[in-house]
Amino acid sequence: MITLCEQLKSSSVFNNFPRGILEDIEKQAIGKRYKEGEVVSAQGEKWPYLFLVHAGSLDAIKDSPEGRWFVATTFAPGDVFWGLTFFDEKHIMPATLLAHDRLDLFLWHRDTLLPFILMEGKVSWELSKLVVNRLIMAGEKLGEMTFQPVGARLAKLLVSLSKAEEGIPIDRDLTLDEMAARIGTTREMVCRFLHKFSDDGLIDITRTEFTVKDVDALSRLTTV
C-alpha cells in the first residue's frame, strides 16, 4: 500500500512544502480507521480538521427535514478535504462525513497545520485552488440536479461505475437507496429507469451485478 509520505508528495497541496517541513507535518498526522457506515463528522458539528484519505472512501451526505438524504460527493484515496471550521471557527459542518467502506484517514487539527500553511504562500494558493475546484464541482452537480432528468443522471452514474467498459459485469455495491441518494431522486425512480434501460438493451442487471451493453447509447442519455 502507498505510504502517507508518498501520498503527501503526490498532493497538489502538500507537495509544496519543503522536505523537512513535510516530514514534520507527517509526524503530526492523526491516523484513524473507521468501519463501513461509521460517522467521521456529523452535519451541524464544529469539526476543525483537514484530512487526507489514505485508503477506502467516504461520502459527504446532506440530510433533509423530510428524512431524505443526498450524497453530495465521495472522497477517494489521495483526496484532501476539510471541515469548514478549519477555515473559520464560527462555521459548522454542512454535511455528514460517512465511511462508505473501511476507511483509513489522516487528520490534522487546524491549530497544528495552520502555522505551516501560513509559512508557505504557494500552499495557501494551492489550497485556495482546491476550494475553487470543489465549488465548481458542487455547482455542476447542482446544475445536473436542476436541469437534467432522472434518466440522464442515472445513466451518468452507471457509466461512471462501469468505467465506460462494455460487457464486464460490475458488482452492485450500491443499494437502490444509495443510488437514489447519489443522483437526488427516489429508489422507485431508480428501479423504474434500471428496468427501462434493461428493456432497451442498454444494460443487463441482476440482484448482484450489472453489465453495460451499450456504452455509447447510455452516454448519449447523459447529455439530454
C-alpha positions in Angstrom: 0.0 0.0 0.0 1.1 3.5 -0.7 2.6 5.3 2.3 1.5 8.6 3.8 4.7 10.2 2.7 4.1 9.1 -0.9 0.6 10.5 -0.8 1.7 13.8 0.7 4.3 14.2 -2.1 1.6 13.4 -4.7 -0.8 16.0 -3.3 -1.1 19.3 -5.1 -1.3 21.0 -1.7 1.2 19.2 0.5 3.9 18.7 -2.2 4.7 22.5 -2.0 6.2 22.1 1.5 10.0 21.8 1.7 11.1 18.2 2.6 11.9 19.0 6.2 8.6 20.7 6.8 6.7 17.9 5.1 8.4 15.4 7.4 7.3 17.4 10.4 3.7 17.5 9.0 3.7 13.8 8.5 4.7 13.3 12.2 1.8 15.5 13.3 -0.8 13.5 11.4 -3.5 11.7 13.4 -4.3 8.3 11.9 -7.8 6.9 12.3 -9.6 3.9 11.0 -13.4 3.8 10.5 -15.8 0.9 9.8 -18.2 1.0 6.9 -21.1 3.2 7.8 -19.3 4.9 10.7 -19.7 8.7 11.1 -16.4 10.7 10.7 -18.1 14.0 11.4 -21.8 14.9 11.8 -23.8 17.6 10.0 -24.0 20.6 12.2 -20.9 19.7 14.2 -17.9 22.0 14.6 -15.0 20.0 13.1 -11.7 21.9 12.7 -9.7 19.3 10.7 -8.2 18.9 7.3 -8.0 15.3 6.2 -6.3 13.1 3.6 -7.9 9.8 2.5 -5.3 7.1 2.9 -7.4 4.1 2.0 -11.1 3.4 1.4 -13.6 6.1 0.7 -16.2 8.3 2.4 -19.3 10.2 1.4 -20.5 13.7 2.2 -24.2 13.3 2.9 -26.8 16.0 3.2 -29.9 15.3 5.3 -33.3 17.0 4.7 -36.0 17.7 7.3 -38.2 15.2 5.4 -35.8 12.4 6.1 -34.4 12.3 2.5 -30.6 12.2 2.1 -28.3 13.1 -0.8 -24.7 12.1 -1.4 -23.1 15.5 -2.3 -19.7 14.0 -3.1 -17.4 11.0 -2.5 -13.7 11.2 -1.4 -11.3 8.6 -2.7 -7.6 7.7 -1.7 -5.4 10.7 -2.0 -8.2 13.3 -1.8 -7.8 16.2 0.6 -10.7 18.0 2.2 -11.6 19.8 5.4 -14.3 20.8 7.8 -15.5 24.4 7.4 -14.3 25.0 11.0 -10.8 24.5 9.7 -11.1 27.9 8.0 -13.4 29.7 10.4 -14.3 28.6 13.9 -17.8 30.0 13.5 -18.8 27.6 10.8 -20.3 24.1 11.2 -20.3 21.0 9.0 -22.8 21.4 6.2 -22.9 17.6 5.6 -22.2 14.4 7.4 -19.0 12.6 6.5 -19.7 8.8 6.5 -17.3 6.0 5.8 -18.5 4.3 2.6 -16.3 1.2 3.2 -13.5 0.5 5.6 -11.7 3.8 5.8 -8.2 5.0 6.8 -7.8 8.7 7.3 -5.0 11.0 8.3 -6.2 14.2 10.1 -4.6 17.5 11.0 -6.2 19.9 13.5 -6.4 23.5 12.4 -4.1 24.6 15.3 -1.5 22.1 14.1 -1.5 22.7 10.4 -2.3 26.4 10.1 1.1 27.6 11.2 2.8 25.5 8.4 0.3 26.8 5.8 0.9 30.4 6.7 4.6 30.0 6.3 4.3 28.8 2.6 2.4 31.1 0.3 2.2 28.6 -2.5 0.5 26.1 -0.2 -2.2 28.7 0.6 -2.6 29.3 -3.2 -3.0 25.6 -4.0 -5.4 25.2 -1.1 -7.5 28.1 -2.5 -7.5 26.4 -5.9 -8.7 23.2 -4.4 -11.5 25.1 -2.7 -12.5 26.7 -6.0 -12.5 23.3 -7.8 -14.8 21.9 -5.1 -17.1 24.9 -5.6 -17.2 24.3 -9.3 -17.9 20.6 -8.8 -20.8 21.5 -6.4 -22.2 23.9 -8.9 -22.1 21.3 -11.7 -23.9 18.8 -9.5 -26.5 21.4 -8.6 -26.9 22.1 -12.3 -27.4 18.4 -13.1 -30.0 18.1 -10.3 -31.8 21.2 -11.5 -31.8 20.7 -15.3 -31.0 17.1 -16.1 -33.8 14.5 -15.9 -33.5 11.5 -13.6 -32.8 9.1 -16.5 -29.8 11.2 -17.6 -28.4 11.4 -14.1 -28.8 7.6 -13.6 -27.2 6.9 -17.0 -24.2 9.1 -16.0 -23.8 7.2 -12.7 -23.9 3.8 -14.4 -21.3 4.9 -17.0 -19.0 6.1 -14.2 -19.5 2.9 -12.1 -18.7 0.7 -15.2 -15.7 2.9 -16.1 -17.3 3.1 -19.6 -16.5 -0.6 -20.3 -18.9 -2.8 -22.2 -19.6 -6.4 -21.3 -17.8 -6.5 -18.0 -20.0 -7.5 -15.0 -19.9 -4.9 -12.2 -20.8 -5.8 -8.6 -23.8 -3.9 -7.3 -22.1 -2.3 -4.3 -24.7 0.4 -4.1 -28.3 -0.3 -3.0 -31.2 1.3 -4.7 -31.4 3.9 -1.9 -27.7 4.7 -2.2 -28.0 5.1 -6.0 -31.0 7.4 -5.4 -29.1 9.4 -2.9 -26.2 10.0 -5.4 -28.5 11.4 -8.1 -31.1 13.1 -5.9 -34.2 11.0 -6.5 -36.1 8.1 -5.0 -35.4 4.4 -5.1 -38.7 3.9 -7.0 -37.4 6.1 -9.8 -34.1 4.4 -9.9 -35.8 1.0 -10.1 -38.1 2.2 -12.9 -35.2 3.5 -15.0 -33.0 0.5 -14.4 -35.7 -1.7 -15.8 -36.2 0.7 -18.7 -32.5 0.6 -19.6 -32.6 -3.2 -19.4 -35.7 -3.4 -21.6 -34.0 -1.0 -24.1 -31.0 -3.3 -24.2 -28.6 -0.8 -22.7 -27.7 -2.9 -19.6 -28.1 -6.4 -18.1 -29.0 -6.3 -14.4 -29.3 -9.0 -11.7 -29.7 -8.8 -8.0 -25.9 -8.8 -7.5 -24.4 -7.2 -10.6 -25.0 -5.2 -13.8 -23.3 -5.1 -17.2 -23.3 -2.2 -19.6 -24.1 -3.5 -23.1 -24.1 -0.2 -25.0 -21.8 2.5 -23.5 -22.4 4.9 -26.4 -26.2 4.8 -26.1 -26.0 5.2 -22.4 -23.5 8.0 -22.6 -25.8 9.9 -25.1 -28.5 9.9 -22.5 -26.3 11.8 -20.1 -26.3 14.9 -22.5 -30.1 15.1 -22.5 
